């Protein structure tokens, strides 16, 4: 049986260090930006992630992409 995977949604997540907890360990928070074109290239996703990151007052610790796919029989 053949199965196909079809991308449905894409989000850019900008992870930032927002402070430290009571034990002195860094606290991270993800800022999600939705409704991103699922066909966008890695370069475009990175460029937009960097632009979104400039809107956040905290130090960025990473840019991530989350995709949701629909699996179905081909």
N, C-alpha and C positions, 0 to 999 in steps of 0.2 A: 504494500500500500504506500503510495507516494503522499507525502505531506508537504504543504506549502506554508511558508512563513511570510506574512504580509505586515509591514510596519503600519501602525495606526496613529501613534502620537510620539512626539519628541519633546523633551524638556531639557533646558540647560540648568545645571545646579552650580552655584558658586559657593564654595565652602570657605568660611572665614573663621578666624580665631576671634572670639568675642570676649575673652577674659580668662580668668582662672577660677577653679573651684576652691573649696575650703582646704583641700589637700595640696593646693598649689599646682594642680594639673590643668593643662589648657582645656578650655571649653570651646567646642566648635559648633557652628550653626550653618545649615545649608539654606541658601536663598534660591528658590525655584522660580524659573521663568518659563511659562507654558506657551502653547500654541506656536511652537517653532516648526518651520517647514521640515517635514520628515525626510525630504530629499536633499537637504542642505549638506554640503561637504564638510569634512572635518575642519578645514581651514576657516570656513564661514562660521561654524559653530564656535571655534576657538576665538575668532575675532569678536563675535557677539558676546561670548562669555567674558572676555577682557573688558569690553565696553560696559556690560552690566556690573562687573566688579568695581569699576570706577565710581559707581553710584553708591557703593557700600562703604561706610566709614571705617570698617574694621580691616585688618590685614587679611588678604586672600591667602588661603592655603591650598586651593585647587579648583579646577574647573572640570565638571563632570557632565556627561550626557546620559539621560535615562530615556530608554525607548520602550514602547509597549507594542508587542507584535500579536497578531491574530494567527493561530495555527488552525489549519483546516485540511481536509482531504482534497487532493488535487484532482 
